[in-house]
Amino acid sequence: MNEPAIIIDDTTLRDGEQTAGVVFSKREKITIARMLDSIGVQEIECGIPAMGDEEQAGIKALVDLGLTARLITWNRALVPEIRASIACGVQAVDISLSVSDQMMAHKLRKDRAAVKEQLKVALGFAKQHDLYVSVGGEDASRADLDFLVELMEITRAMGGDRFRFCDTLGIMDPFGIYEKVSFLRKAVPEVAIEVHTHNDLGMATANAIAGIRAGARFVNTTINGLGERAGNAALEEVVMGLKHACGIETGIDTHRFREMSLFVAKASHRPLPVSKPVVGERVFAHESGLHADGVIKDPHNYEGFDPAEVGLVRSIVVGKHSGTSGLIERYRSMGITIDRIQAEPMLERARAMASKRKRDLSNCELMGIYLGGDTLPKAA
């Protein structure tokens, strides 16, 4: 079977775990890796061997699972770190270098020539050991484009497999990402591009998709958008955005997204917001009278995709903004049939109660409203 045109490289177990305060146990890492593999994620960035024995043991445990997904580790472009990855049993590595003048001067204390030489040494060592190599350009979004071309030419000449364009600070917009990735694709077409976007300005998903539209073939994601600072592009958002906004299939089975998101939320101690795009509990909840009526008539009126695609269900909420159609439908779901004449005074009471309590109403509260009327409940 041919692999899809777009490859998802999920980094929940690496960049996701770098979220401040997040630690996954070995058992949790195995569960997350198996989940990702089961839905068809093609590559899993599974850790940083240079962190030490415990991290290496975790990576080896993932290697021993025999997953279909390719496991790749993150390393600085240093031979000892690549050697540690080899000892873990992986066949693929990301070797990262700071590539902006800002970071070269004020973090590495190196010039461009030294960084190019570092890449040559590290990449040469990795390829001598038959590794699949992604060359990671840290802070590429602030780097000189001509310098990035030089690094990509070195990558091409020495057999590197792809170049990771990182918006490390999450400061780009989709238009800028599109322009820069397009430029690099045309400049060095032989080297595949991977996009790694952060969410500091709330544009990680949009930037990831823009990079793909510009010609990137690989994209980094994390479940729930975990990651450094404001996080990374969320797996569920990128996959569903590509599918429904761009008509691009990734080969990912999306039906377990909600289940996966809940597991990672619990493991990371980062509760899932109810309005979290794609997988939040309330993203398919309808209260407004106009919207509820439209959804009841045809879900396509107000839903961009079927909630079942991501493991969710639709709900009709009764609150301050509800209309009679929504109230009737909610009672129907409770096994009670009412008509519009009955619904009108009940709706008035429901709206008043919701306004006073500053929330939508539970089934118990709605039953109380119904029983306060002149008729007994009637089975649907």
Secondary structure, 3 states (H helix, E strand, C coil): CCCCCCEEEECHHHHHCCCCCCCCCHHHHHHHHHHHHHCCCCEEECCCHHHCHHHHHHHHHHHCCCCCCEEEEEEECCHHHHHHHHHHCCCEEEEEEECCHHHHHHHHCCCHHHHHHHHHHHHHHHHHCCCEEEEEEECHHHCCHHHHHHHHHHHHHCCCCEEEEEECCCCCCHHHHHHHHHHHHHHCCCCEEEEEEECCCCCHHHHHHHHHHCCCCEEEEEHHHCCCCCCECEHHHHHHHHHHHCCCCCCCCHHHHHHHHHHHHHHHCCCCCCCCCCCCCCCCEECCHHHHHHHHHCHHHCCCCCHHHHCCCCEECCCCCCCHHHHHHHHHHCCECCCHHHHHHHHHHHHHHHHHHCCCCCHHHHHHHHHCCCCCCCEC
